[in-house]
Amino acid sequence: MILTQDNYYSTEADMEYMSCSQYQGFLECEAKQLAKLQKRWVDEPSQAFLVGNFFHSYFEGEEAHAKFKRENLDIFTKSSVKNYESALEAKAFQIVIGGKTNINPEGELELLSPFKQALKMIEVAEKDPLIKQFIDMQGENEIFMTGYIGETKFKIKMDKYIRDTRFIIDYKTVANIWETSYNPVKQVRQTFVEMYGYVLRAAVYSLIEVQNALGMTFDEAYTQLKNGELDLPQFFLICVSKQDYPDKAVLHVNHEQQYIAEIEGMFKNLYRFNMIKEGRQLPKRCNTCDYCRATKILKAVIPYYQLMPEFREGREDDYAAKSMAETLQA
């Protein structure tokens, strides 16, 4: 299918194309990610997620920010939403009987505290000279591209893309820019950039951008990357923290050797994830995420020591999964 802004997030697009978010979802829990693709599970948007989107939509543009606020009235106090809805009705009535009105329903809305904090974060970003340079660059917001990682079709959507300089800019809100977290799989402490897969995202975005900007195939681009010869785009994270006095940073993520490690790791998983999407393999349940907790059926009593990661039994198949045909018909 040909992707457009209107169908980018459609079920058909998600089934035909892999994305970084989808890939990371499969890594966390195959069963939950397939349930999301098949519309059997919908994540409740967390407040942290909404704060990030509030921040992000502001830099996307005035229209996008206004649309986000209209569609997410939960970010406002309940009493102000009631006043807003009453003002909307009064405005509509006055237009009908008089044709003109000075009622401003939006003026009734009052943000909840976390979103007032997000306004401070926006102000911090706009007042910083370095960040302002990136904000003011003439580029395209929310632009998507398609390409391949190995033999898998991928879609990417960039927060901002500067074609002339080949800059990819991603806006991020974080709890604490400098905080590190322990990764139990790799048994090391990592920055939020590594923990949340932003290096993987930079690697995928860069290889897709090269295929579009330089007209290369994936194999050509990846061979040059491994030989240290690839003309990569520059990938930047513009980060602002959610702390009382928001911290800020512009991070350059380009790291050729780490890009190679991330892509090599993806090769090991993409075949299985595609087989799951196509209905040729059943997804495994992680047994700890919200989807698995909500759909869990106990089958046996287990000894207490199996609560420890090293003694847990292998993940079980999720028999609730649908076929691809059923998914597209839903």
N, C-alpha and C positions, 0 to 999 in steps of 0.2 A: 504494500500500500504506500501511497505518497502521503507523507506527514504534512499537516498544516497546524497552525496555532489552535484551531478549533478541535482537531482530533488527536492532538499530541498525547493527552492523558486518557484516551479511550481504551476500552478493553481490547479492541482489535490491535491497537498500536502496542499495548503492553505485552500482548501475546506474541506479536511478530518481532518486536525489538526487546533486547535486554537494555537495562540502564544501570547506572552505578547504584542507585537507591535499591533497585530490585535485586541486584547481585548481592548487596550487603544484607538485604532482607533474607535471602536464601541462606546465606552464611549463618545468620542468627537462628533461624528456624525455618526449615523447608516447608513444613506443614502450614505455618502461619502465612508465609509469603504466597504460597499457592492459593490459600483461602482468600487472601486479599485480591489476587488477580482474578479469581473466580467470583468475586463479590459476595463470598460467604462470610467475610469478616471485614469490618471497617474499624480502623483505629479511632478512638476518641481523641480529638486534638487536645494535647496537653497545653497548659498555660505557657510553658516554655516555648513550645512550638509556635503558638500564636504570637508571642513576643518577637520571635525571630522573623515571622512573616510580616508583622507590623513594621519592623525595622527595614526589612528587605523591600517591601512594597513602596515605602517612601522614596527610596532611591531609584525604583523602577519608573516613577513618574507620578504626577498629581492625580491623574485619572485612575491609575492602578491602586494608589493609596486610598482614594475615596471609595473605590469599589470594594476593597478589602474591608473597610470599616462598615460599609452598608451590609455586607454579607456576614459579618461577625459581630453582631450586637452584644454577644457575651463579654466583649472586652470593656463594656460600659456598665456603670452601676444600674441596678434594676429600676430604681426610682427615676433615673434620668431617661431610661429607655421608655418607661410609661409616658413621661412628659413628651418625649420625641414622637411616640405614636399618636398621642393626642394632638400634637402640633401638626403632624402630617394630615390628620383628618380635617383639622380646622383650615389648613392651607388649601386642601382639595375643595372644601365647601366654599371658601371665599372665591376661588378661581371660577367655580361654577356660577356663582351668583353675581360676581363683580368683575371677573376677568383679571384682576390685579390683587396682589397681596404682599405685605412686607413681613410675613411670618417666616422665620428661619428655623425649621425643625432641627437641623444639625447643631444649632446653638444650644439646644437643650441637653445634648449628650455630654456626660462626664466620664472620663476614662477611669478604670480601676487603677489602683496604685502601680502594679507592674508595668502598665502601659504608659503611665505618667513617667515612670523611670525610663521607658523606651524612648520617650521624647527627649529626655536628658542625654541618652546615648546618641541619638541623632544629632543633637546640638554639639556634643563633644566631637563627633566625626566631622561635622561641617566647619567647625572652628579650627580644626587642625590643618596647618598649611600643606603637609604632605598628603594627607587623605583627600583634601580638597582638590589637589592636582588630579588625582585619579577620578574623583567624582566629575570634575569639569571636562575631562577628556571627551572628545567627540566620538561616540561609539554607539553600538546597538544594544538595547536592553532585551533580556529574555529571548535571545536568538538561539534556535536549535540547529543541530547538524546531525547527520547520520553517517555511519561508516562501519567498519569491522574491527573486532578484536579477535584475532584468529579467524575462525569461520563463522563467528556469531555476529549477527547484525545488532548494532548498538545505536541508541539515540542519546544525545546529550542536549542540555539546555543551559546556556551560560548566562549568568546574571548580567554581565556586560562584556562585550567583545569589541576590541579596537582593531579594525582590519589593517590599518596602515602600519601599526607597530606590532601587530599580532599579539596583543595583550589579552589575556583572559582574566577577568576580575570576578571574584566570589566574595559576597558579603556574609560575614558570620558574627552572630552574637554568642558569647560564651560566658560561662559562670566566672571563670578566672583564667586569664590568658597564660599565666605562668605556672598554674597548678599541674602536677603530673599525677597519673593514676597507674595502679599496678595492673599489668596484663597477665592474667593467670596462665594463658596459653603459651606466651613467649617468655614468661617469668622475668619480666623487666618492667621498670617504670617508663611510661611514655607520656609525651605531650598530648594535648587534645587533638593536634593535627594528625598524629599517628593513630590514636585510640578511635577516632571517629572516621577513619578511612579517607582523609582528605588528600593524602599522598596518592592513594589508589585513584581517587577522582581526578587528580591532576594528571596522572599518567594516561588514563583513558581519554580525558578531554584533549590532551596534547596530541595523542596519536590519531584521534578522529579529526582534529583541526588540521593536522598535516595532510591527511588524505583529501580534505576539501580545499585547503589553501594552496597546496603544492601539487595536487593532482597525482598523488602517489597511491599505490596499493598498500594494504596493511603489511604484506611481506616485505615490500621495499622499505617502508618506513621502519619496521622493526629491525631489519637487518642493519640499516644505517644507525639506529639507536644503539644496538649492541656493539657496533664498531666505533662508536663515539663520533659519528659523522652527521647525525641528523640535525637539521635546522629547526629546533623546537620553538614553539611559542613560549612566551613568558607567563607563568601562572602566579597570580597574587591573591592572597587572602587579606581582605580588609576586616579587621577584627575589633570589636568593641565589647567590653565586659559588662555584666549586669550588676556590678558592685555599686555601692552607694556613690562613690566617686569613680565613674566608669574609666577603666583603663583602655588603652588603644594600642594597636600595632598594625603595621603593614608587613606581611610575611611573604617572602619569595620561596615558593615551594619546589622549583625546578631542582631535580636530583636524579641524574641519569641512571646511576646504579640502582637506586631504590625503585625507580620506574620499572627497570628490568625485573627486579625481584617481585614487584607487585603483579606485573603481567604474567610472569612465569607461574606465580601462585594461582592466577585466574585460569590458566590453561587446565589446571588439575581439576577445576570445579565446573567449568562452563559446560562440558559435555553432559555431566549428570544433571545440571540445572535445566538444560534444554530438553533432556529426556523427560524430566518431571513435567515441564510445561506442556510437552506434546502428549502427555498421558501414557508414556511408555514405561515409566517407573513411578512407584508410589513415593511421596515425600516422607521424610522422617520427622517425627515429633520431637521437639527438644524437651518437652514435659515440664518446663518451668515458665514459659512466657504466658501472657494473658490469654492468648488463644488456646494454648494447651491446657491451662487451668480451667478455662470455661467449658471445654469439651472433654475433659478427662473422665474416663470410666475405670474405676478400680477393678483389677482382675485377680489380685492376690495380696496376701499379707507379705510384707517385706521386712527383713531384719533392719534394725535401726542404723547399722553402719553403712548401709547402702545410700544414706544421705550424703556421705562423703563422696566427692567427685571421683576419686580413684576406685571406688567400689561400685559405682553405678552400672547398671546393666545397659546394654546397647540400646540405642534409640529405636522405638517401634514405628512401624508404618502407620500412616494416617489413611484409613480406609474411607474417610469422608470426601476424599478428593474426587473431582469430576473429570471427565474426559475433556479434551480441548474442544470438541464439537459442542458438548453441553455448555461449556463456558461461553463460547461465541453466540450461542442461541439464547443465553440468559438475558 
